[in-house]
Amino acid sequence: MGYNQRREANETERASMDDFEKKYAGRVGKTAYIHYKGGAVGDDSLIDDRSTGDPLAVHLGSCALPPGFERVLYLMEIGEEREIVLESEEAYGYYNPKEVQWYTRVMIPNGENLHTGDVLVYTRKADGQQLPARVIDETEDGLRIDLNHPFAGKQLKYWIKLEDVR
């Protein structure tokens, strides 16, 4: 790539970033109303569908959505539809094997009634955030719990429609 091509590419990238920053500044703190449908690429069992009914209200800048998903909402025009693909680092992060642990049933509320495949809510002590946790194995006395998000480590594909921003 020659000097002039590099300069043009840098100017285009800078203009694109300026556009993003203007839209970001105008939308952060506002509420986006969206319809969407998608999930893990290649896994039809992990589908998240909000394509019908009332749009989902999302407070922009609150980190309620994966970073890559929210970033797209800053760039979209109202009424626009878009398909996106997010790598795990732009979505729910990498799958962390350290987040899979064995617990005795008595340590888990209602542990005696939980079985493989059940989902429970785990409250993180550090910040009080509630997260989904899945029972992935069991014995008579114990449960193997996976605290990773179900989409962790997965490439995601979504259809999004931005209905409004207020």
N, C-alpha and C positions, 0 to 999 in steps of 0.2 A: 504494500500500500504506500503510495507516494505521499509527500508532505501535504499537498492540497486535498487529497482524499481523506487523510487523517484529520485535517482541520475541519473539513465539511462534516465528517462523522462526529467529531467532538461538538461542533456547533449544533447539530441535530440532537445529539444526546442532551446537551445543555438546555435546548429549547424544550425538549420532552420533560426534563426534570423541572424546569420553570413552570410548565403547564401543570404537572403533578402538584408542585408546592402551592400554586394558586388555588387549585381545586381542594387540596388538603386543608389549607387555611380557611377556606370558605365552608367546609363541611364538618371539620372536627368539632365534636360536641353536639352535633345535630343528630336527628334520628333518620335512618334510612329505612324505607319500607320495601321489602324484597319478597319475591317468590323464587324458589330454587328447588333443584332436584339433583341428586348425585350421590357419590360415595366412592368406595375403593374400586379402582380399576381392576377388572377381572374377578370381582367378588360381588355377585348379585345379592347376597344375603345382607350386605352392609349398605343399605340404601337409606338416605335421609331425604324425605320428600315433603316439601312445603310448596308445591307447585300450584295448589288450588286453595280455595278458601281465602280468609283474610291474610294479607301479607304479614310477614314477620317484621316486627319493629326492632331495629338494631341501633343502639347508641354508638355512633362512630367515635372511635378513640378509646373505648372502654375495654378493648382486648377480649370482647365476647366471641369474636370469630377468629379463625386462624389468620395470621398476618397476611398471607397471600390473597386470601378471599377478601379481607377488608380493604386491602390496597386497591383491588379492582373496583370496589364500590366508589372510591374517590375519583376514578378515571371515567366511569360510565356516565352517560347522559340519562336523564329521566326518561323512562319508556324503553330504554335500550335493553336488548337481550344479548347475552354473551355466553359462550362455552369456554371454560377454563380448565386447565390441568395444573394441579399443584403437586410438587414433589414433597416428600415428607417433611423436609426442613422448612417449607413454607406453610405447612399445615399443622399437624399435631406432633411433629418431632419424630425422632428415631425411636424404634422399639428398644426399651431398656430391660434386659434380662434381670437386673437387680430389683426391678419393680414387681417381680414374681416371688412370693414368699409363702411358706407353710405357716399356718396359725392353728392353734388348738381351737376347737369349736367353742369352748367356753370364753375365749377372748373376743369372739365376734357376737354382737347382739343378734339374737335369734339364730345363732350358729347351728343349733341342733336341727333346724328345719331347712337349712340351705343345702343345695345339691349342685353337682356339676352343671354348668350352663346358666345358673342363676346370676342375676346382677344385683348388686347392693350399692348403697351410697357410702363412700368413705369420706370422712371429714379430715382434711390435712391439718395437723396441729399447728404448724408454722403460721398459717394465714387464715384458717377456718374455711378454706375453699372446699366445696363439696364436689367429689369426683366419682364417676362410675367405676366400680370394681367388679371383676367377673370371677366366679368360682370356676376354675379350670380342671380341678381334680379334687378328690375327697377320699378320706379313709373314715373309719368309724369314729376316730377321735380328732381328725384334723381336716382342714380345708386349705387347698392351694389357691391363693388369691392373686390375680393379675391386676395391678393398679395402672397399667398402661391404658391410654385411651384406645378404644377399639380401632381407631384409624391410625394409631401410631405406627410409623414405619411403612406406611402405605402411600402410594401415589393416588391422588384423588382427582375425579373429574366431575365438574358441576355445570349445569345450565343455570344461569342467573337472569332474573329480570328485575331491574331497578324501577320500582313503581313511583317512588317519591322520596324527597329529602326535605325534612322540615326541622 
